[in-house]
Amino acid sequence: MKKAIRLWYLYDFANSFASIGLLFYYPLILSERGASDAWVGISASLATVVLLFILPSLGAYSDRTGKRIALIRLSSIVMVVSLVVLAFLLQRPDALTTPSLIVISIFYVLFHICFQSSSMFYSAMMRSITTNDTNAKVSGVGIGIGLLGNVLALGIAGAIAGSSLIIIGLSGKPSSLFVGAVLFALVSIPFFRQKDVVSVSDKLSFSYKVFLKRLLSEKKVFLFLIGYSLLADAVLTFQLYIAVYTTKVFDFSDQMVIYAGITGLTFGIVGGLLANKLVRMVKDKEKALGFSALFYALCFGLCALMPKVPMFVFIGLALAGVSYGLVFSLARTVYSEITPEKGQGEFFSIFTVFERAASIVGPLVWILTFYFLRSYGEDIQYRGSVLLLMVVCLAGFYFLKKSRKNSVS
């Protein structure tokens, strides 16, 4: 069991190298080359639409066959290939035309589909390697180790992007994507060498109609998913635009953006490690999650209203990081307990879909807010968009509270 947990941690650490460069540098590269922010938001939304159709059946397949590690391996291979292709496409010196942006967006979408699919299979493994007494701790440590990977990956990516180093014809920000792909592939090898678990479900087929009916009958689960989706909406939207936000509003240089990202991620580790202690303090995992969600909302308000003083920016991002670590550690833990043990793949597939639904709603709301505030200037446009994320988090807190009041059906 302990070995399985250690390897589980390792994959969360490894995939950070794949995701962090794309998260921070992809929007900046497009912005620097004159492409609209909408390309990022629309691509993320398209990835979610695809996930909506394929994840539940893939989750059910993983329950039926037990081949979670094999499916994570396949998804990871596609992620590596997508990153390498994106690195070379983004390195091209010519202007980004609409056809080239479409091709680039296809690989960006492909990466996100595989990244979220692998995360779903990964999360569905948690209940099989932990107990109710240890799952909060394991989930929190997992989040912490994953964020530690993000910190290291961001540090490496920043050093490479800011250097004159040339790697097989790649340089600057695109080269960091290539290095991230290579490190991800190498570090994750021990995880892939372990054996898959045996089948945990006796279902012979999957039906969307039956699954939807089952989900709607689980009122506690359904309300939880709505609340969680709204919380994820805030963080996923903020992640998409944080590099541009700190650059446009606070005049951060590329290096300052890296420091800001490392600050948020480092304190996210603290939040993940504090999750189990918070549960012990309040003696209720769902209550601990509700408290964390409220703290999370207040942090977005702070990030929207803080003055143009670097120290305040770093304090705001540090607090947001702690709240992130708490929320996502506890959300995964609570959800694994309120869903059927033999349907973890199915239910975590919808968990991922609800999480990614934010990448449809959030970016579109961000773009619309930005549009309606256009007469007030960029500073108000960006701050107003972030302030709206606080409102979204408060709505998420409301639904989590309603979920807690409902007994499992």
For each residue, the residues with C-beta under 8 A, 3 or more apart:
1: 4 5 129
2: 5 6
3: 6 7 194
4: 1 7 8 129 194
5: 1 2 8 9 129 130 138
6: 2 3 9 10
7: 3 4 10 11 190 191 194
8: 4 5 11 12 122 125 126 129 138 142 191
9: 5 6 12 13 141 142 145
10: 6 7 13 14 187 188 190 191
11: 7 8 14 15 72 122 188 191
12: 8 9 15 16 122 142 143 145 146 149
13: 9 10 16 145 146 148 149 187
14: 10 11 17 18 149 183 184 187 188 191
15: 11 12 18 19 76 79 115 118 119 146 149 184 188
16: 12 13 19 20 146 147 148 149 150 152 153 184
17: 14 20 21 149 152 153 156 179 180 181 183 184 187
18: 14 15 21 22 76 79 80 83 111 115 180 181 184
19: 15 16 22 23 115 150 153 180
20: 16 17 23 24 149 150 153 154 157 180 261
21: 17 18 24 25 26 83 153 154 157 173 176 177 179 180
22: 18 19 25 26 83 86 108 111 177 180
23: 19 20 26 239 240
24: 20 21 27 28 154 157 242 243 257 258 261
25: 21 22 28 29 157 161 173 174 176 177 243
26: 21 22 23 29 30 40 86 90 108 177
27: 24 30 31 37 40 240 241 243 244
28: 24 25 31 32 173 243 244 247 254 257
29: 25 26 32 33 90 173 174
30: 26 27 33 35 36 37 39 40 96 101
31: 27 28 34 35 37 244
32: 28 29
33: 29 30 95 96
34: 31 95 96
35: 30 31 39 96 101
36: 30 39
37: 27 30 31 40 41 241 244 367 370
38: 41 42 367
39: 30 35 36 42 43 101 105
40: 26 27 30 37 43 44 240 241 363
41: 37 38 44 45 240 359 363 364 366 367
42: 38 39 45 46 105 363
43: 39 40 46 47 105 108 109 112
44: 40 41 47 48 112 236 240 359 360 363
45: 41 42 48 49 359 360 363 364
46: 42 43 49 50 105 109
47: 43 44 50 51 108 109 112 113 116 356 359
48: 44 45 51 52 353 356 357 359 360
49: 45 46 52 53 360
50: 46 47 53 54 109 113
51: 47 48 54 55 113 116 117 352 353 356
52: 48 49 55 353 357
53: 49 50
54: 50 51 57 58 113 117
55: 51 52 58 59 116 117 120 349 350 352 353
56: 59 60 206 208 211 346 349 350 353
57: 54 60 61 206 208
58: 54 55 61 62 71 117 120 121 345 349
59: 55 56 62 63 120 121 124 345 346 347 348 349 350
60: 56 57 63 64 201 203 206 211 345 346 349
61: 57 58 64 65 67 71 206 345
62: 58 59 65 66 67 68 71 121 124 345
63: 59 60 66 124 199 200 201 203 342 343 344 345 346
64: 60 61 199 201 202 203 204
65: 61 62 199
66: 62 63 196 197 198 199 200
67: 61 62 70 71 196
68: 62 71 72 121 122 124 125 196 197 345
69: 72 73 121 191 192 194 195 196
70: 67 73 74 196
71: 58 61 62 67 68 74 75 117 118 121
72: 11 68 69 75 76 118 121 122 191 192
73: 69 70 76 77 192
74: 70 71 77 78
75: 71 72 78 79 114 115 117 118 121
76: 15 18 72 73 79 80 114 118 184 185 188 192
77: 73 74 80 81
78: 74 75 81 82 110 111 114
79: 15 18 75 76 82 83 111 114 115 118 181 184
80: 18 76 77 83 84 181 182 184 185
81: 77 78 84 85
82: 78 79 85 86 107 108 110 111 114
83: 18 21 22 79 80 86 87 111 177 178 180 181 184
84: 80 81 87 88 177 178 181
85: 81 82 88 89 107
86: 22 26 82 83 89 90 104 107 108 111 174 177
87: 83 84 90 91 170 174 175 177 178 181
88: 84 85 91 92 169 170 174
89: 85 86 92 100 103 104 107
90: 26 29 86 87 104 173 174 177
91: 87 88 169 170 171 172 174 175
92: 88 89 100
93:
94: 97 100
95: 33 34
96: 30 33 34 35 100 101 104
97: 94 100 101
98: 101 102
99: 102 103
100: 89 92 94 96 97 103 104
101: 30 35 39 96 97 98 104 105
102: 98 99 105 106
103: 89 99 100 106 107
104: 86 89 90 96 100 101 107 108
105: 39 42 43 46 101 102 108 109
106: 102 103 109 110
107: 82 85 86 89 103 104 110 111
108: 22 26 43 47 82 86 104 105 111 112
109: 43 46 47 50 105 106 112 113
110: 78 82 106 107 113 114
111: 18 22 78 79 82 83 86 107 108 114 115
112: 43 44 47 108 109 115 116
113: 47 50 51 54 109 110 116 117
114: 75 76 78 79 82 110 111 117 118
115: 15 18 19 75 79 111 112 118 119
116: 47 51 55 112 113 119 120 352 355 356
117: 51 54 55 58 71 75 113 114 120 121 352
118: 15 71 72 75 76 79 114 115 121 122
119: 15 115 116 122 123 352
120: 55 58 59 116 117 123 124 345 348 349 351 352
121: 58 59 62 68 69 71 72 75 117 118 124 125 345
122: 8 11 12 68 72 118 119 125
123: 119 120 126 332 336 348 351 352
124: 59 62 63 68 120 121 127 344 345 348
125: 8 68 121 122 128 129 197 344
126: 8 123 129 130 135 138 139 142 332 336 344
127: 124 130 135 336 341 344
128: 125 197 200 344
129: 1 4 5 8 125 126 138
130: 5 126 127 134 135 138 139
131: 134 135
132: 135 337
133:
134: 130 131 137 138
135: 126 127 130 131 132 138 139 333 336 337
136: 139 140 275 276 279 285 329 330 333
137: 134 140 141 275 276
138: 5 8 126 129 130 134 135 141 142
139: 126 130 135 136 142 143 275 329 330 332 333 336
140: 136 137 143 144 272 273 274 275 276 325 329 330 333
141: 9 137 138 144 145 272 273
142: 8 9 12 126 138 139 145 146 272 329
143: 12 139 140 146 147 268 269 271 272 275 325 328 329 332
144: 140 141 147 148 268 269 270 271 272 273 325 329
145: 9 12 13 141 142 148 149 269
146: 12 13 15 16 142 143 149 150
147: 16 143 144 150 151 265 266 268 269 272 321 325
148: 13 16 144 145 151 152 269
149: 12 13 14 15 16 17 20 145 146 152 153
150: 16 19 20 146 147 153 154 265 268
151: 147 148 154 155 262 265 266 269
152: 16 17 148 149 155 156
153: 16 17 19 20 21 149 150 156 157 180 183
154: 20 21 24 150 151 157 158 258 261 262 265
155: 151 152 158 159 258 262
156: 17 152 153 159 160 176 179 180 183
157: 20 21 24 25 153 154 160 161 176 179 180 258
158: 154 155 161 162 176 254 255 258
159: 155 156 162 163
160: 156 157 163 165 167 175 176 179
161: 25 157 158 172 173 175 176 254
162: 158 159 254 255
163: 159 160
164: 171
165: 160 171 175
166: 169 170 171 175
167: 160 170 171 175 178 179
168: 178
169: 88 91 166
170: 87 88 91 166 167 174 175 178
171: 91 164 165 166 167 174 175
172: 91 161 175 176
173: 21 25 28 29 90 161 176 177
174: 25 29 86 87 88 90 91 170 171 177 178
175: 87 91 160 161 165 166 167 170 171 172 178 179
176: 21 25 156 157 158 160 161 172 173 179 180
177: 21 22 25 26 83 84 86 87 90 173 174 180 181
178: 83 84 87 167 168 170 174 175 181 182
179: 17 21 156 157 160 167 175 176 182 183
180: 17 18 19 20 21 22 83 153 156 157 176 177 183 184
181: 17 18 79 80 83 84 87 177 178 184 185
182: 80 178 179 185 186
183: 14 17 153 156 179 180 186 187
184: 14 15 16 17 18 76 79 80 83 180 181 187 188
185: 76 80 181 182 188 189
186: 182 183 189
187: 10 13 14 17 183 184
188: 10 11 14 15 76 184 185 191 192
189: 185 186 192 193
190: 7 10 193 194
191: 7 8 10 11 14 69 72 188 194
192: 69 72 73 76 188 189
193: 189 190
194: 3 4 7 69 190 191
195: 69
196: 66 67 68 69 70
197: 66 68 125 128 200
198: 66
199: 63 64 65 66 202
200: 63 66 128 197 341 342 344
201: 60 63 64 342 343 345
202: 64 199
203: 60 63 64 206
204: 64
205:
206: 56 57 60 61 203 211 346
207: 210 211
208: 56 57 211 212
209: 212 213
210: 207 213 214
211: 56 60 206 207 208 214 215 346 350
212: 208 209 215 216
213: 209 210 216 217
214: 210 211 217 218
215: 211 212 218 221 222 347 350
216: 212 213 219 222
217: 213 214 409
218: 214 215 221 222 339 408 409
219: 216 222 223 406 409
220: 223 224 338 403 406 407 408 409
221: 215 218 224 225 335 338 339 347 403 408
222: 215 216 218 219 225 226
223: 219 220 226 227 399 400 402 403 406
224: 220 221 227 228 334 335 338 399 400 403
225: 221 222 228 229 350 351 354
226: 222 223 229 230 354 396 399
227: 223 224 230 231 293 396 397 398 399 400 401 402 403
228: 224 225 231 232 331 335 351 354 355 396 400
229: 225 226 232 233 354 355 357 358 396
230: 226 227 233 234 358 392 393 395 396 399
231: 227 228 234 235 293 296 327 331 392 393 396 397 400
232: 228 229 235 236 354 355 356 357 358
233: 229 230 236 237 357 358 361 362 389 392 396
234: 230 231 237 238 296 297 300 358 362 389 390 392 393 396
235: 231 232 238 239 324 327 328 358
236: 44 232 233 239 240 355 356 358 359 362
237: 233 234 240 241 358 359 362 363 365 366 389
238: 234 235 241 242 245 300 303 386 389
239: 23 235 236 242
240: 23 27 40 41 44 236 237 359 362 363 366
241: 27 37 40 237 238 244 245 366 382 385
242: 24 238 239 245 246 260 261 264
243: 24 25 27 28 246 247 257 261
244: 27 28 31 37 241 247 248 382
245: 238 241 242 248 249 250 382 386
246: 242 243 249 250 252 256 257 260 313
247: 28 243 244 250 251 252 257
248: 244 245 378 379 382
249: 245 246 308 378 379 382 383
250: 245 246 247 256 308 310 313
251: 247 308
252: 246 247 256 257 260 313
253: 256 257
254: 28 158 161 162 257 258
255: 158 162 258 259
256: 246 250 252 253 259 260 310
257: 24 28 243 246 247 252 253 254 260 261
258: 24 154 155 157 158 254 255 261 262
259: 255 256 262 263 314
260: 242 246 252 256 257 263 264 313 314 317
261: 20 24 154 242 243 257 258 264 265
262: 151 154 155 258 259 265 266
263: 259 260 266 267 314 317 318 321
264: 242 260 261 267 268 317 318 320 321 324
265: 147 150 151 154 261 262 268 269 321
266: 147 151 262 263 269 270 318 321
267: 263 264 270 271 317 318 319 320 321 322 325
268: 143 144 147 150 264 265 271 272 321 322 324 325
269: 143 144 145 147 148 151 265 266 272 273 321 325
270: 144 266 267 273 274 321 322 325
271: 143 144 267 268 274 275 321 322 323 324 325 326 327 329
272: 140 141 142 143 144 147 268 269 275 325 326 328 329
273: 140 141 144 269 270 276 277 325
274: 140 270 271 277 278 322 325 326
275: 136 137 139 140 143 271 272 278 279 288 292 325 326 329 330 333
276: 136 137 140 273 279 280
277: 273 274 280 281
278: 274 275 281 282 288 291 292 326 330
279: 136 275 276 282 283 284 285 288 330
280: 276 277 283
281: 277 278 288
282: 278 279 287 288 291
283: 279 280 287
284: 279 287 288
285: 136 279 288 289 330 333 334 337
286: 289 290 334 400 403 404
287: 282 283 284 290 291 404
288: 275 278 279 281 282 284 285 291 292 326 330
289: 285 286 292 293 327 330 331 334 400
290: 286 287 293 294 397 400 401 404
291: 278 282 287 288 294 295
292: 275 278 288 289 295 296 323 326 327 330
293: 227 231 289 290 296 297 327 393 396 397 400
294: 290 291 297 298 394 397
295: 291 292 298 299 322 323 326
296: 231 234 292 293 299 300 320 323 324 326 327 393
297: 234 293 294 300 301 390 393 394 396 397
298: 294 295 301 302 390
299: 295 296 302 303 316 319 320 323
300: 234 238 296 297 303 304 320 386 387 389 390 393
301: 297 298 304 305 387 390
302: 298 299 305 306 316 319 320
303: 238 299 300 306 316 317 320 386
304: 300 301 383 384 386 387 389 390
305: 301 302 383 387
306: 302 303 309 312 313 315 316
307: 312
308: 249 250 251
309: 306 312 313
310: 250 256 313 314
311: 314 315
312: 306 307 309 315 316
313: 246 250 252 260 306 309 310 316 317
314: 259 260 263 310 311 317 318
315: 306 311 312 318 319
316: 299 302 303 306 312 313 319 320
317: 260 263 264 267 303 313 314 320 321
318: 263 264 266 267 314 315 321 322
319: 267 299 302 315 316 322 323
320: 264 267 296 299 300 302 303 316 317 323 324
321: 147 263 264 265 266 267 268 269 270 271 317 318 324 325
322: 267 268 270 271 274 295 318 319 325 326
323: 271 292 295 296 299 319 320 326 327
324: 235 264 268 271 296 320 321 327 328
325: 140 143 144 147 267 268 269 270 271 272 273 274 275 321 322 328 329
326: 271 272 274 275 278 288 292 295 296 322 323 329 330
327: 231 235 271 289 292 293 296 323 324 330 331
328: 143 235 272 324 325 331 332
329: 136 139 140 142 143 144 271 272 275 325 326 332 333
330: 136 139 140 275 278 279 285 288 289 292 326 327 333 334
331: 228 231 289 327 328 334 335
332: 123 126 139 143 328 329 335 336
333: 135 136 139 140 275 285 329 330 336 337
334: 224 285 286 289 330 331 337 338
335: 221 224 228 331 332 338 339 347 348 351
336: 123 126 127 135 139 332 333 339 344 348
337: 132 135 285 333 334
338: 220 221 224 334 335 408
339: 218 221 335 336 343 344 347 348
340: 343 344 347
341: 127 200 344
342: 63 200 201
343: 63 201 339 340 346 347
344: 63 124 125 126 127 128 200 336 339 340 341 347 348
345: 58 59 60 61 62 63 68 120 121 124 201 348 349
346: 56 59 60 63 206 211 343 349 350
347: 59 215 221 335 339 340 343 344 350 351
348: 59 120 123 124 335 336 339 344 345 351 352
349: 55 56 58 59 60 120 345 346 352 353
350: 55 56 59 211 215 225 346 347 353 354
351: 120 123 225 228 335 347 348 354 355
352: 51 55 116 117 119 120 123 348 349 355 356
353: 48 51 52 55 56 349 350 356 357
354: 225 226 228 229 232 350 351 357
355: 116 228 229 232 236 351 352 358
356: 47 48 51 116 232 236 352 353 359 360
357: 48 52 229 232 233 353 354 360 361
358: 229 230 232 233 234 235 236 237 355 361 362
359: 41 44 45 47 48 236 237 240 356 362 363
360: 44 45 48 49 356 357 363 364
361: 233 357 358 364 365
362: 233 234 236 237 240 358 359 365 366 389 392
363: 40 41 42 44 45 237 240 359 360 366 367
364: 41 45 360 361 367 368
365: 237 361 362 368 369 388 392
366: 41 237 240 241 362 363 369 370 385 388
367: 37 38 41 363 364 370 371
368: 364 365 371 372
369: 365 366 372 373 381 384 385 388
370: 37 366 367 373 374 381 382 384 385
371: 367 368 374
372: 368 369
373: 369 370 376 380 381 384 385
374: 370 371 381
375:
376: 373 379 380 381 384
377: 380 381
378: 248 249 381 382
379: 248 249 376 382 383
380: 373 376 377 383 384
381: 369 370 373 374 376 377 378 384 385
382: 241 244 245 248 249 370 378 379 385 386
383: 249 304 305 379 380 386 387
384: 304 369 370 373 376 380 381 387 388
385: 241 366 369 370 373 381 382 388 389
386: 238 245 300 303 304 382 383 389 390
387: 300 301 304 305 383 384 390 391
388: 365 366 369 384 385 391 392
389: 233 234 237 238 300 304 362 385 386 392 393
390: 234 297 298 300 301 304 386 387 393 394
391: 387 388 394 395
392: 230 231 233 234 362 365 388 389 395 396
393: 230 231 234 293 296 297 300 389 390 396 397
394: 294 297 390 391 397 398
395: 230 391 392 398 399
396: 226 227 228 229 230 231 233 234 293 297 392 393 399 400
397: 227 231 290 293 294 297 393 394 400 401
398: 227 394 395 401 402
399: 223 224 226 227 230 395 396 402 403
400: 223 224 227 228 231 286 289 290 293 396 397 403 404
401: 227 290 397 398 404 405
402: 223 227 398 399 405 406
403: 220 221 223 224 227 286 399 400 406
404: 286 287 290 400 401
405: 401 402
406: 219 220 223 402 403
407: 220
408: 218 220 221 338
409: 217 218 219 220
